[in-house]
Amino acid sequence: MKLSIDDFCIRCQLCETLYPDLFRLDVENDVIMTKVADVPENLMDDAKNAIKDCAVTAIRFTK
């Protein structure tokens, strides 16, 4: 599974703060990026929590 961040992300950086193994802020382009192409099994719970914790529900799983 992959994580996708929709364009309506407000870049509050909550996901990056709570789940630094999955997300990072690209300062140059002012966007939140995923750090992994495919979510490894050991980070799957963090990915699910990030989806729930997103302030604007901009994070989702994609195939």
PDB file of N, H, CA, C and O in Angstrom:
ATOM      1  N   MET A   1       0.841  -1.186   0.000  1.00  0.00           N
ATOM      2  CA  MET A   1       0.000   0.000   0.000  1.00  0.00           C
ATOM      3  C   MET A   1       0.884   1.247   0.000  1.00  0.00           C
ATOM      4  O   MET A   1       1.985   1.260   0.551  1.00  0.00           O
ATOM      5  N   LYS A   2       0.367   2.277  -0.630  1.00  0.00           N
ATOM      6  H   LYS A   2      -0.527   2.266  -1.078  1.00  0.00           H
ATOM      7  CA  LYS A   2       1.055   3.557  -0.687  1.00  0.00           C
ATOM      8  C   LYS A   2       0.209   4.604   0.021  1.00  0.00           C
ATOM      9  O   LYS A   2      -1.003   4.446   0.167  1.00  0.00           O
ATOM     10  N   LEU A   3       0.852   5.659   0.452  1.00  0.00           N
ATOM     11  H   LEU A   3       1.837   5.787   0.333  1.00  0.00           H
ATOM     12  CA  LEU A   3       0.139   6.792   1.034  1.00  0.00           C
ATOM     13  C   LEU A   3       0.107   7.917   0.017  1.00  0.00           C
ATOM     14  O   LEU A   3       1.079   8.150  -0.701  1.00  0.00           O
ATOM     15  N   SER A   4      -1.001   8.600  -0.034  1.00  0.00           N
ATOM     16  H   SER A   4      -1.791   8.411   0.549  1.00  0.00           H
ATOM     17  CA  SER A   4      -1.154   9.744  -0.918  1.00  0.00           C
ATOM     18  C   SER A   4      -1.602  10.932  -0.075  1.00  0.00           C
ATOM     19  O   SER A   4      -2.375  10.782   0.871  1.00  0.00           O
ATOM     20  N   ILE A   5      -1.110  12.106  -0.429  1.00  0.00           N
ATOM     21  H   ILE A   5      -0.482  12.228  -1.198  1.00  0.00           H
ATOM     22  CA  ILE A   5      -1.502  13.335   0.265  1.00  0.00           C
ATOM     23  C   ILE A   5      -2.189  14.235  -0.754  1.00  0.00           C
ATOM     24  O   ILE A   5      -1.584  14.641  -1.746  1.00  0.00           O
ATOM     25  N   ASP A   6      -3.453  14.542  -0.500  1.00  0.00           N
ATOM     26  H   ASP A   6      -3.944  14.212   0.306  1.00  0.00           H
ATOM     27  CA  ASP A   6      -4.230  15.349  -1.435  1.00  0.00           C
ATOM     28  C   ASP A   6      -3.770  16.807  -1.441  1.00  0.00           C
ATOM     29  O   ASP A   6      -3.118  17.280  -0.511  1.00  0.00           O
ATOM     30  N   ASP A   7      -4.131  17.497  -2.518  1.00  0.00           N
ATOM     31  H   ASP A   7      -4.661  17.113  -3.274  1.00  0.00           H
ATOM     32  CA  ASP A   7      -3.723  18.889  -2.707  1.00  0.00           C
ATOM     33  C   ASP A   7      -4.271  19.837  -1.648  1.00  0.00           C
ATOM     34  O   ASP A   7      -3.708  20.908  -1.423  1.00  0.00           O
ATOM     35  N   PHE A   8      -5.368  19.452  -0.996  1.00  0.00           N
ATOM     36  H   PHE A   8      -5.826  18.582  -1.179  1.00  0.00           H
ATOM     37  CA  PHE A   8      -5.950  20.357   0.000  1.00  0.00           C
ATOM     38  C   PHE A   8      -5.269  20.257   1.365  1.00  0.00           C
ATOM     39  O   PHE A   8      -5.746  20.834   2.342  1.00  0.00           O
ATOM     40  N   CYS A   9      -4.161  19.531   1.433  1.00  0.00           N
ATOM     41  H   CYS A   9      -3.773  19.062   0.640  1.00  0.00           H
ATOM     42  CA  CYS A   9      -3.342  19.480   2.651  1.00  0.00           C
ATOM     43  C   CYS A   9      -2.981  20.914   3.060  1.00  0.00           C
ATOM     44  O   CYS A   9      -2.582  21.722   2.221  1.00  0.00           O
ATOM     45  N   ILE A  10      -3.123  21.218   4.343  1.00  0.00           N
ATOM     46  H   ILE A  10      -3.448  20.562   5.025  1.00  0.00           H
ATOM     47  CA  ILE A  10      -2.834  22.579   4.828  1.00  0.00           C
ATOM     48  C   ILE A  10      -1.412  22.710   5.393  1.00  0.00           C
ATOM     49  O   ILE A  10      -1.039  23.764   5.909  1.00  0.00           O
ATOM     50  N   ARG A  11      -0.640  21.657   5.294  1.00  0.00           N
ATOM     51  H   ARG A  11      -0.943  20.801   4.875  1.00  0.00           H
ATOM     52  CA  ARG A  11       0.763  21.653   5.718  1.00  0.00           C
ATOM     53  C   ARG A  11       0.934  22.074   7.175  1.00  0.00           C
ATOM     54  O   ARG A  11       1.837  22.837   7.517  1.00  0.00           O
ATOM     55  N   CYS A  12       0.057  21.567   8.012  1.00  0.00           N
ATOM     56  H   CYS A  12      -0.677  20.947   7.734  1.00  0.00           H
ATOM     57  CA  CYS A  12       0.160  21.866   9.446  1.00  0.00           C
ATOM     58  C   CYS A  12       1.310  21.091  10.091  1.00  0.00           C
ATOM     59  O   CYS A  12       1.719  21.398  11.210  1.00  0.00           O
ATOM     60  N   GLN A  13       1.817  20.107   9.397  1.00  0.00           N
ATOM     61  H   GLN A  13       1.484  19.858   8.488  1.00  0.00           H
ATOM     62  CA  GLN A  13       2.964  19.290   9.807  1.00  0.00           C
ATOM     63  C   GLN A  13       2.677  18.350  10.970  1.00  0.00           C
ATOM     64  O   GLN A  13       3.611  17.824  11.576  1.00  0.00           O
ATOM     65  N   LEU A  14       1.421  18.130  11.291  1.00  0.00           N
ATOM     66  H   LEU A  14       0.662  18.558  10.799  1.00  0.00           H
ATOM     67  CA  LEU A  14       1.090  17.180  12.340  1.00  0.00           C
ATOM     68  C   LEU A  14       1.578  15.784  11.968  1.00  0.00           C
ATOM     69  O   LEU A  14       2.144  15.081  12.805  1.00  0.00           O
ATOM     70  N   CYS A  15       1.365  15.379  10.720  1.00  0.00           N
ATOM     71  H   CYS A  15       0.905  15.950  10.039  1.00  0.00           H
ATOM     72  CA  CYS A  15       1.796  14.043  10.294  1.00  0.00           C
ATOM     73  C   CYS A  15       3.315  13.904  10.390  1.00  0.00           C
ATOM     74  O   CYS A  15       3.822  12.869  10.823  1.00  0.00           O
ATOM     75  N   GLU A  16       4.024  14.930   9.995  1.00  0.00           N
ATOM     76  H   GLU A  16       3.612  15.771   9.644  1.00  0.00           H
ATOM     77  CA  GLU A  16       5.489  14.894  10.060  1.00  0.00           C
ATOM     78  C   GLU A  16       5.964  14.833  11.515  1.00  0.00           C
ATOM     79  O   GLU A  16       6.931  14.137  11.826  1.00  0.00           O
ATOM     80  N   THR A  17       5.296  15.552  12.390  1.00  0.00           N
ATOM     81  H   THR A  17       4.511  16.118  12.138  1.00  0.00           H
ATOM     82  CA  THR A  17       5.660  15.565  13.804  1.00  0.00           C
ATOM     83  C   THR A  17       5.388  14.224  14.470  1.00  0.00           C
ATOM     84  O   THR A  17       6.224  13.707  15.211  1.00  0.00           O
ATOM     85  N   LEU A  18       4.205  13.661  14.201  1.00  0.00           N
ATOM     86  H   LEU A  18       3.525  14.080  13.600  1.00  0.00           H
ATOM     87  CA  LEU A  18       3.819  12.406  14.848  1.00  0.00           C
ATOM     88  C   LEU A  18       4.411  11.167  14.184  1.00  0.00           C
ATOM     89  O   LEU A  18       4.658  10.160  14.847  1.00  0.00           O
ATOM     90  N   TYR A  19       4.639  11.244  12.872  1.00  0.00           N
ATOM     91  H   TYR A  19       4.438  12.063  12.333  1.00  0.00           H
ATOM     92  CA  TYR A  19       5.079  10.068  12.113  1.00  0.00           C
ATOM     93  C   TYR A  19       6.266  10.423  11.208  1.00  0.00           C
ATOM     94  O   TYR A  19       6.153  10.375   9.983  1.00  0.00           O
ATOM     95  N   PRO A  20       7.393  10.777  11.814  1.00  0.00           N
ATOM     96  CA  PRO A  20       8.547  11.235  11.029  1.00  0.00           C
ATOM     97  C   PRO A  20       9.149  10.163  10.121  1.00  0.00           C
ATOM     98  O   PRO A  20       9.888  10.489   9.193  1.00  0.00           O
ATOM     99  N   ASP A  21       8.846   8.903  10.373  1.00  0.00           N
ATOM    100  H   ASP A  21       8.246   8.638  11.128  1.00  0.00           H
ATOM    101  CA  ASP A  21       9.340   7.847   9.485  1.00  0.00           C
ATOM    102  C   ASP A  21       8.543   7.778   8.186  1.00  0.00           C
ATOM    103  O   ASP A  21       8.973   7.139   7.225  1.00  0.00           O
ATOM    104  N   LEU A  22       7.391   8.428   8.156  1.00  0.00           N
ATOM    105  H   LEU A  22       7.041   8.947   8.936  1.00  0.00           H
ATOM    106  CA  LEU A  22       6.522   8.361   6.978  1.00  0.00           C
ATOM    107  C   LEU A  22       6.441   9.665   6.186  1.00  0.00           C
ATOM    108  O   LEU A  22       6.213   9.636   4.976  1.00  0.00           O
ATOM    109  N   PHE A  23       6.624  10.810   6.854  1.00  0.00           N
ATOM    110  H   PHE A  23       6.809  10.833   7.836  1.00  0.00           H
ATOM    111  CA  PHE A  23       6.378  12.097   6.199  1.00  0.00           C
ATOM    112  C   PHE A  23       7.519  13.079   6.429  1.00  0.00           C
ATOM    113  O   PHE A  23       8.244  13.006   7.421  1.00  0.00           O
ATOM    114  N   ARG A  24       7.652  14.005   5.475  1.00  0.00           N
ATOM    115  H   ARG A  24       7.063  14.064   4.669  1.00  0.00           H
ATOM    116  CA  ARG A  24       8.623  15.093   5.614  1.00  0.00           C
ATOM    117  C   ARG A  24       8.074  16.320   4.890  1.00  0.00           C
ATOM    118  O   ARG A  24       7.287  16.203   3.950  1.00  0.00           O
ATOM    119  N   LEU A  25       8.497  17.480   5.337  1.00  0.00           N
ATOM    120  H   LEU A  25       9.136  17.575   6.100  1.00  0.00           H
ATOM    121  CA  LEU A  25       8.127  18.726   4.673  1.00  0.00           C
ATOM    122  C   LEU A  25       9.181  19.046   3.628  1.00  0.00           C
ATOM    123  O   LEU A  25      10.370  19.118   3.938  1.00  0.00           O
ATOM    124  N   ASP A  26       8.749  19.236   2.403  1.00  0.00           N
ATOM    125  H   ASP A  26       7.783  19.178   2.151  1.00  0.00           H
ATOM    126  CA  ASP A  26       9.622  19.711   1.328  1.00  0.00           C
ATOM    127  C   ASP A  26       9.534  21.234   1.376  1.00  0.00           C
ATOM    128  O   ASP A  26       8.615  21.829   0.813  1.00  0.00           O
ATOM    129  N   VAL A  27      10.483  21.852   2.044  1.00  0.00           N
ATOM    130  H   VAL A  27      11.230  21.369   2.502  1.00  0.00           H
ATOM    131  CA  VAL A  27      10.456  23.300   2.290  1.00  0.00           C
ATOM    132  C   VAL A  27      10.502  24.080   0.983  1.00  0.00           C
ATOM    133  O   VAL A  27       9.813  25.089   0.835  1.00  0.00           O
ATOM    134  N   GLU A  28      11.300  23.623   0.051  1.00  0.00           N
ATOM    135  H   GLU A  28      11.860  22.803   0.172  1.00  0.00           H
ATOM    136  CA  GLU A  28      11.461  24.332  -1.219  1.00  0.00           C
ATOM    137  C   GLU A  28      10.139  24.445  -1.983  1.00  0.00           C
ATOM    138  O   GLU A  28       9.842  25.482  -2.577  1.00  0.00           O
ATOM    139  N   ASN A  29       9.352  23.371  -1.960  1.00  0.00           N
ATOM    140  H   ASN A  29       9.593  22.529  -1.478  1.00  0.00           H
ATOM    141  CA  ASN A  29       8.084  23.356  -2.696  1.00  0.00           C
ATOM    142  C   ASN A  29       6.866  23.538  -1.797  1.00  0.00           C
ATOM    143  O   ASN A  29       5.735  23.553  -2.283  1.00  0.00           O
ATOM    144  N   ASP A  30       7.086  23.677  -0.492  1.00  0.00           N
ATOM    145  H   ASP A  30       8.005  23.665  -0.097  1.00  0.00           H
ATOM    146  CA  ASP A  30       6.033  23.885   0.499  1.00  0.00           C
ATOM    147  C   ASP A  30       4.937  22.822   0.412  1.00  0.00           C
ATOM    148  O   ASP A  30       3.748  23.133   0.350  1.00  0.00           O
ATOM    149  N   VAL A  31       5.375  21.549   0.408  1.00  0.00           N
ATOM    150  H   VAL A  31       6.341  21.297   0.459  1.00  0.00           H
ATOM    151  CA  VAL A  31       4.435  20.421   0.397  1.00  0.00           C
ATOM    152  C   VAL A  31       4.920  19.351   1.366  1.00  0.00           C
ATOM    153  O   VAL A  31       6.116  19.215   1.620  1.00  0.00           O
ATOM    154  N   ILE A  32       3.974  18.601   1.897  1.00  0.00           N
ATOM    155  H   ILE A  32       3.001  18.711   1.690  1.00  0.00           H
ATOM    156  CA  ILE A  32       4.308  17.432   2.705  1.00  0.00           C
ATOM    157  C   ILE A  32       4.494  16.266   1.747  1.00  0.00           C
ATOM    158  O   ILE A  32       3.679  16.054   0.849  1.00  0.00           O
ATOM    159  N   MET A  33       5.558  15.519   1.941  1.00  0.00           N
ATOM    160  H   MET A  33       6.220  15.691   2.671  1.00  0.00           H
ATOM    161  CA  MET A  33       5.876  14.377   1.082  1.00  0.00           C
ATOM    162  C   MET A  33       5.914  13.108   1.918  1.00  0.00           C
ATOM    163  O   MET A  33       6.171  13.152   3.121  1.00  0.00           O
ATOM    164  N   THR A  34       5.657  11.986   1.275  1.00  0.00           N
ATOM    165  H   THR A  34       5.447  11.951   0.298  1.00  0.00           H
ATOM    166  CA  THR A  34       5.847  10.710   1.952  1.00  0.00           C
ATOM    167  C   THR A  34       7.305  10.313   1.801  1.00  0.00           C
ATOM    168  O   THR A  34       7.932  10.618   0.787  1.00  0.00           O
ATOM    169  N   LYS A  35       7.839   9.644   2.790  1.00  0.00           N
ATOM    170  H   LYS A  35       7.329   9.396   3.614  1.00  0.00           H
ATOM    171  CA  LYS A  35       9.232   9.196   2.769  1.00  0.00           C
ATOM    172  C   LYS A  35       9.389   7.809   2.164  1.00  0.00           C
ATOM    173  O   LYS A  35      10.495   7.420   1.788  1.00  0.00           O
ATOM    174  N   VAL A  36       8.296   7.058   2.065  1.00  0.00           N
ATOM    175  H   VAL A  36       7.398   7.374   2.371  1.00  0.00           H
ATOM    176  CA  VAL A  36       8.370   5.679   1.583  1.00  0.00           C
ATOM    177  C   VAL A  36       7.462   5.506   0.375  1.00  0.00           C
ATOM    178  O   VAL A  36       6.364   6.060   0.333  1.00  0.00           O
ATOM    179  N   ALA A  37       7.923   4.732  -0.612  1.00  0.00           N
ATOM    180  H   ALA A  37       8.815   4.282  -0.578  1.00  0.00           H
ATOM    181  CA  ALA A  37       7.096   4.451  -1.784  1.00  0.00           C
ATOM    182  C   ALA A  37       5.948   3.525  -1.397  1.00  0.00           C
ATOM    183  O   ALA A  37       4.792   3.786  -1.727  1.00  0.00           O
ATOM    184  N   ASP A  38       6.270   2.456  -0.704  1.00  0.00           N
ATOM    185  H   ASP A  38       7.209   2.244  -0.435  1.00  0.00           H
ATOM    186  CA  ASP A  38       5.275   1.517  -0.187  1.00  0.00           C
ATOM    187  C   ASP A  38       5.439   1.444   1.322  1.00  0.00           C
ATOM    188  O   ASP A  38       6.559   1.356   1.827  1.00  0.00           O
ATOM    189  N   VAL A  39       4.334   1.480   2.036  1.00  0.00           N
ATOM    190  H   VAL A  39       3.425   1.552   1.627  1.00  0.00           H
ATOM    191  CA  VAL A  39       4.387   1.447   3.498  1.00  0.00           C
ATOM    192  C   VAL A  39       4.800   0.047   3.948  1.00  0.00           C
ATOM    193  O   VAL A  39       4.106  -0.927   3.657  1.00  0.00           O
ATOM    194  N   PRO A  40       5.925  -0.058   4.654  1.00  0.00           N
ATOM    195  CA  PRO A  40       6.339  -1.374   5.156  1.00  0.00           C
ATOM    196  C   PRO A  40       5.414  -1.835   6.284  1.00  0.00           C
ATOM    197  O   PRO A  40       4.778  -1.024   6.956  1.00  0.00           O
ATOM    198  N   GLU A  41       5.357  -3.122   6.471  1.00  0.00           N
ATOM    199  H   GLU A  41       5.874  -3.781   5.925  1.00  0.00           H
ATOM    200  CA  GLU A  41       4.459  -3.711   7.470  1.00  0.00           C
ATOM    201  C   GLU A  41       4.678  -3.106   8.856  1.00  0.00           C
ATOM    202  O   GLU A  41       3.717  -2.885   9.592  1.00  0.00           O
ATOM    203  N   ASN A  42       5.934  -2.838   9.217  1.00  0.00           N
ATOM    204  H   ASN A  42       6.715  -3.018   8.619  1.00  0.00           H
ATOM    205  CA  ASN A  42       6.215  -2.313  10.557  1.00  0.00           C
ATOM    206  C   ASN A  42       5.737  -0.869  10.756  1.00  0.00           C
ATOM    207  O   ASN A  42       5.704  -0.386  11.887  1.00  0.00           O
ATOM    208  N   LEU A  43       5.369  -0.177   9.677  1.00  0.00           N
ATOM    209  H   LEU A  43       5.396  -0.570   8.757  1.00  0.00           H
ATOM    210  CA  LEU A  43       4.852   1.194   9.792  1.00  0.00           C
ATOM    211  C   LEU A  43       3.371   1.297   9.432  1.00  0.00           C
ATOM    212  O   LEU A  43       2.821   2.396   9.364  1.00  0.00           O
ATOM    213  N   MET A  44       2.733   0.162   9.204  1.00  0.00           N
ATOM    214  H   MET A  44       3.179  -0.731   9.259  1.00  0.00           H
ATOM    215  CA  MET A  44       1.332   0.170   8.779  1.00  0.00           C
ATOM    216  C   MET A  44       0.413   0.783   9.840  1.00  0.00           C
ATOM    217  O   MET A  44      -0.499   1.533   9.491  1.00  0.00           O
ATOM    218  N   ASP A  45       0.625   0.489  11.103  1.00  0.00           N
ATOM    219  H   ASP A  45       1.366  -0.120  11.387  1.00  0.00           H
ATOM    220  CA  ASP A  45      -0.202   1.093  12.161  1.00  0.00           C
ATOM    221  C   ASP A  45      -0.019   2.603  12.195  1.00  0.00           C
ATOM    222  O   ASP A  45      -0.991   3.340  12.366  1.00  0.00           O
ATOM    223  N   ASP A  46       1.219   3.073  12.034  1.00  0.00           N
ATOM    224  H   ASP A  46       2.008   2.474  11.895  1.00  0.00           H
ATOM    225  CA  ASP A  46       1.468   4.518  11.991  1.00  0.00           C
ATOM    226  C   ASP A  46       0.755   5.148  10.799  1.00  0.00           C
ATOM    227  O   ASP A  46       0.189   6.234  10.921  1.00  0.00           O
ATOM    228  N   ALA A  47       0.777   4.486   9.662  1.00  0.00           N
ATOM    229  H   ALA A  47       1.237   3.604   9.563  1.00  0.00           H
ATOM    230  CA  ALA A  47       0.110   5.009   8.468  1.00  0.00           C
ATOM    231  C   ALA A  47      -1.395   5.125   8.704  1.00  0.00           C
ATOM    232  O   ALA A  47      -2.003   6.138   8.360  1.00  0.00           O
ATOM    233  N   LYS A  48      -1.987   4.102   9.284  1.00  0.00           N
ATOM    234  H   LYS A  48      -1.492   3.279   9.565  1.00  0.00           H
ATOM    235  CA  LYS A  48      -3.425   4.135   9.582  1.00  0.00           C
ATOM    236  C   LYS A  48      -3.755   5.251  10.567  1.00  0.00           C
ATOM    237  O   LYS A  48      -4.770   5.932  10.422  1.00  0.00           O
ATOM    238  N   ASN A  49      -2.905   5.435  11.559  1.00  0.00           N
ATOM    239  H   ASN A  49      -2.081   4.881  11.676  1.00  0.00           H
ATOM    240  CA  ASN A  49      -3.124   6.506  12.534  1.00  0.00           C
ATOM    241  C   ASN A  49      -2.949   7.878  11.898  1.00  0.00           C
ATOM    242  O   ASN A  49      -3.677   8.810  12.237  1.00  0.00           O
ATOM    243  N   ALA A  50      -2.004   8.014  10.991  1.00  0.00           N
ATOM    244  H   ALA A  50      -1.413   7.256  10.716  1.00  0.00           H
ATOM    245  CA  ALA A  50      -1.799   9.286  10.299  1.00  0.00           C
ATOM    246  C   ALA A  50      -3.042   9.671   9.505  1.00  0.00           C
ATOM    247  O   ALA A  50      -3.432  10.838   9.476  1.00  0.00           O
ATOM    248  N   ILE A  51      -3.655   8.691   8.866  1.00  0.00           N
ATOM    249  H   ILE A  51      -3.338   7.743   8.889  1.00  0.00           H
ATOM    250  CA  ILE A  51      -4.886   8.947   8.114  1.00  0.00           C
ATOM    251  C   ILE A  51      -5.967   9.459   9.057  1.00  0.00           C
ATOM    252  O   ILE A  51      -6.673  10.412   8.729  1.00  0.00           O
ATOM    253  N   LYS A  52      -6.100   8.842  10.211  1.00  0.00           N
ATOM    254  H   LYS A  52      -5.527   8.067  10.477  1.00  0.00           H
ATOM    255  CA  LYS A  52      -7.113   9.257  11.197  1.00  0.00           C
ATOM    256  C   LYS A  52      -6.791  10.617  11.809  1.00  0.00           C
ATOM    257  O   LYS A  52      -7.694  11.408  12.083  1.00  0.00           O
ATOM    258  N   ASP A  53      -5.507  10.887  12.022  1.00  0.00           N
ATOM    259  H   ASP A  53      -4.774  10.245  11.799  1.00  0.00           H
ATOM    260  CA  ASP A  53      -5.091  12.099  12.727  1.00  0.00           C
ATOM    261  C   ASP A  53      -5.044  13.348  11.852  1.00  0.00           C
ATOM    262  O   ASP A  53      -5.004  14.461  12.378  1.00  0.00           O
ATOM    263  N   CYS A  54      -5.047  13.192  10.548  1.00  0.00           N
ATOM    264  H   CYS A  54      -5.080  12.289  10.121  1.00  0.00           H
ATOM    265  CA  CYS A  54      -4.927  14.343   9.646  1.00  0.00           C
ATOM    266  C   CYS A  54      -6.073  15.325   9.889  1.00  0.00           C
ATOM    267  O   CYS A  54      -7.243  14.944   9.890  1.00  0.00           O
ATOM    268  N   ALA A  55      -5.722  16.582  10.092  1.00  0.00           N
ATOM    269  H   ALA A  55      -4.771  16.892  10.091  1.00  0.00           H
ATOM    270  CA  ALA A  55      -6.707  17.619  10.420  1.00  0.00           C
ATOM    271  C   ALA A  55      -7.734  17.842   9.313  1.00  0.00           C
ATOM    272  O   ALA A  55      -8.870  18.224   9.596  1.00  0.00           O
ATOM    273  N   VAL A  56      -7.355  17.611   8.071  1.00  0.00           N
ATOM    274  H   VAL A  56      -6.432  17.301   7.841  1.00  0.00           H
ATOM    275  CA  VAL A  56      -8.262  17.864   6.944  1.00  0.00           C
ATOM    276  C   VAL A  56      -8.504  16.609   6.102  1.00  0.00           C
ATOM    277  O   VAL A  56      -8.955  16.702   4.961  1.00  0.00           O
ATOM    278  N   THR A  57      -8.212  15.465   6.654  1.00  0.00           N
ATOM    279  H   THR A  57      -7.846  15.390   7.581  1.00  0.00           H
ATOM    280  CA  THR A  57      -8.360  14.160   5.977  1.00  0.00           C
ATOM    281  C   THR A  57      -7.744  14.148   4.574  1.00  0.00           C
ATOM    282  O   THR A  57      -8.353  13.672   3.615  1.00  0.00           O
ATOM    283  N   ALA A  58      -6.530  14.680   4.481  1.00  0.00           N
ATOM    284  H   ALA A  58      -6.036  15.066   5.259  1.00  0.00           H
ATOM    285  CA  ALA A  58      -5.839  14.748   3.192  1.00  0.00           C
ATOM    286  C   ALA A  58      -4.970  13.523   2.915  1.00  0.00           C
ATOM    287  O   ALA A  58      -4.465  13.366   1.803  1.00  0.00           O
ATOM    288  N   ILE A  59      -4.792  12.664   3.900  1.00  0.00           N
ATOM    289  H   ILE A  59      -5.202  12.791   4.803  1.00  0.00           H
ATOM    290  CA  ILE A  59      -3.944  11.478   3.733  1.00  0.00           C
ATOM    291  C   ILE A  59      -4.838  10.272   3.489  1.00  0.00           C
ATOM    292  O   ILE A  59      -5.855  10.091   4.159  1.00  0.00           O
ATOM    293  N   ARG A  60      -4.444   9.446   2.516  1.00  0.00           N
ATOM    294  H   ARG A  60      -3.618   9.593   1.972  1.00  0.00           H
ATOM    295  CA  ARG A  60      -5.217   8.237   2.223  1.00  0.00           C
ATOM    296  C   ARG A  60      -4.297   7.170   1.647  1.00  0.00           C
ATOM    297  O   ARG A  60      -3.188   7.452   1.194  1.00  0.00           O
ATOM    298  N   PHE A  61      -4.786   5.947   1.679  1.00  0.00           N
ATOM    299  H   PHE A  61      -5.687   5.717   2.048  1.00  0.00           H
ATOM    300  CA  PHE A  61      -4.075   4.845   1.044  1.00  0.00           C
ATOM    301  C   PHE A  61      -4.415   4.814  -0.439  1.00  0.00           C
ATOM    302  O   PHE A  61      -5.547   5.094  -0.834  1.00  0.00           O
ATOM    303  N   THR A  62      -3.428   4.471  -1.250  1.00  0.00           N
ATOM    304  H   THR A  62      -2.509   4.244  -0.929  1.00  0.00           H
ATOM    305  CA  THR A  62      -3.643   4.198  -2.670  1.00  0.00           C
ATOM    306  C   THR A  62      -2.926   2.901  -2.997  1.00  0.00           C
ATOM    307  O   THR A  62      -2.081   2.440  -2.230  1.00  0.00           O
ATOM    308  N   LYS A  63      -3.259   2.325  -4.117  1.00  0.00           N
ATOM    309  H   LYS A  63      -3.945   2.699  -4.740  1.00  0.00           H
ATOM    310  CA  LYS A  63      -2.614   1.068  -4.512  1.00  0.00           C
ATOM    311  C   LYS A  63      -1.426   1.312  -5.388  1.00  0.00           C
ATOM    312  O   LYS A  63      -0.766   0.364  -5.812  1.00  0.00           O
TER     313      LYS A  63
END
